[in-house]
Amino acid sequence: MPHSARQRALSDVVRAEILFLFFIAVCVAIHPGYVLKRNEGGMSNYGLHIETAIPYTIALVVLALYSRRAALSYRDDNRRTRGLRQILLAYCAILLAVLLSTYFYSMNIALRDVHFALGTALIVLVGFASLWMYRQWTPSLGVTALLLVQLFGDVLALGTVVGALHVLFLSEMVSNLGFASLLIRTCRRLAIEDRPLAAA
């Protein structure tokens, strides 16, 4: 039986996250010192150095473009699919803006501030999106734990932005883990709801 649009969206989101984590792991393997040190830098450090710029770029591009493709698979116009489509499209746009700003943010303070503002926008989007996804179905203990993981990552990130902490890479990974898990769960629930329609 051919996959429904919602099942294709689920596959795209899973592929996006797997490829993103793979290419970020490649970056860390090439040069762990950029992010795994006492005063952690963030993933953006990998966009500034020639040996890691290519896998870093691939990581964010595939995450953004697969998220966009998943969003465009949600053609039906019920409340949940419409909300998820908007989240995925906004996520794609901010990821690509963060990526583009990565290459220039070390040139001067103004460009650095633009990059940090985009990073903060990404933190806020992911936080609100996670809360929205959490509320779409009756949450289980496991889903509540995923939300808490994501929010903990956001708290670490915001603490780093204001200078109280220095764990940017850790916060990015923790936040992504929670968000990606909630996103996959949401796409999976939508795909399960779609099965009777696909079989009819």
Secondary structure as UniProt FT lines:
FT   HELIX           5..30
FT   HELIX           32..34
FT   HELIX           43..47
FT   HELIX           50..73
FT   HELIX           79..102
FT   TURN            103..106
FT   HELIX           109..134
FT   HELIX           141..161
FT   TURN            162..163
FT   HELIX           168..199
//
